């Protein structure tokens, strides 16, 4: 849940969103908030780029031109639409991949801690 929320470009609202989703579902709020911090200043530009390009592919079937001249000519509206559409596709995909990796790592760690010869 944290990766899903953290991949959204709603900077400054991630803690509120994590608490609003995780408390009613009785999920681990600190762990989800830790995962939501994927949108830190070092990673957020790449997330935003992935969302813009995913949205552009979903909406128009082409990669978006991100040059300064192209942005000046088209204005911000197409890019905002790409971010919205791209986030709706990219954030759940990132959350599924992250969740599967976490589950796999936890299962492997549990298997490695089990004494030899012990049954599952």
N, C-alpha and C positions, 0 to 999 in steps of 0.2 A: 504494500500500500504506500510505503514511503517513497519508493522509486516512481510510482505512478504520479504522486502529488509533486515530487521534486522535479520531475521532467516538465511540469507545466510552467509557463513563463509568468506565473503569478507571484513574483518576487515580493517578499515581505508578508505574504499570507500563508506560507507553508505551515507554520506552527499551528495557526488557527484551523487550517484545513485538516492537518493530521489529527488534531484533537477532536475536531467535529466528526471525523470519520471513524477514528480508532476507538474513542470512548464508548459510543453506542454499540460497536461491534466487539468490545472487550479485547482489543488488540493491544500490543505493547507499544504505547505512545513514544517512550524514549527511543526505542529501536527504530520505529517508523520515522521519527524525526531525524535520526542519524542518517537513514537512507535518503530522506528528502533533501539532505544537504549535498546531494549530487550536483545541484545547481549552484555550486560555489563559483567565485569569479574566474577560476581557471577552466572549469568545465562548461559553464553556462553558454559561452559563445558557440561551442561545438554542438550543444543540445539545440540551441536556437537555429543554427545552420541546418542541422538534420531535420528539424521541424519545418523550416521554410522549404527545403528541397523536397521533403516527403509530401507536403501540401501542394507544391507546384506539380509534382508528378501525378498526384491524385486528381487535381483539378484540371490540368491542361495537358498532361502527358509529356511535359518537357522539363528540363532543369531550368531553374530561375537564373537569369543574369543578375549578378549581384554587384556589378560595377557601379561606381558613383554616378556615372552618366545615365545608366538605365534606371536607377532609383529616382534621379531627378526628373526624368521624362515621365515615368509611370506614376510617381507619387507613392505614398505609403499604403494605400488601400489594398492593392493586390498582395503585398507582402504580409499585411495583417490577416487577410483571408487565408493565405498559405500557412501562416503560423497556427491559426485556429484549426484548420483541417489537418495539418501535419501533426499537431499535438494530439488530436483525437485518435490518430493512427499510431504515432510513434511512442507516446507515453505508455499505453497498455502493452505494446510489444516489448519495450524496455523492461517493464515490470514483470512480464512473463519470463523473459530471459533471466533477469536478476533473481526472481523467485525460484526458478528451476536450478540455477547455479547454487543458490543458498541451500536448497533442499539436498542437492547432490553432495555439497561439501559437508553438511551436517550428517547425512547418512554415512558418508565415508569416515568421518571422525568417530561416529558411534561404532562403526565396524572395527576401526583400528583400536579402539579402547577395550573392546570385548576380549577377554582372555582366550587364549588358544584352546580349542576343543569345546568351548561353551556353545550351546545351541541358541539360536536367535529367539 
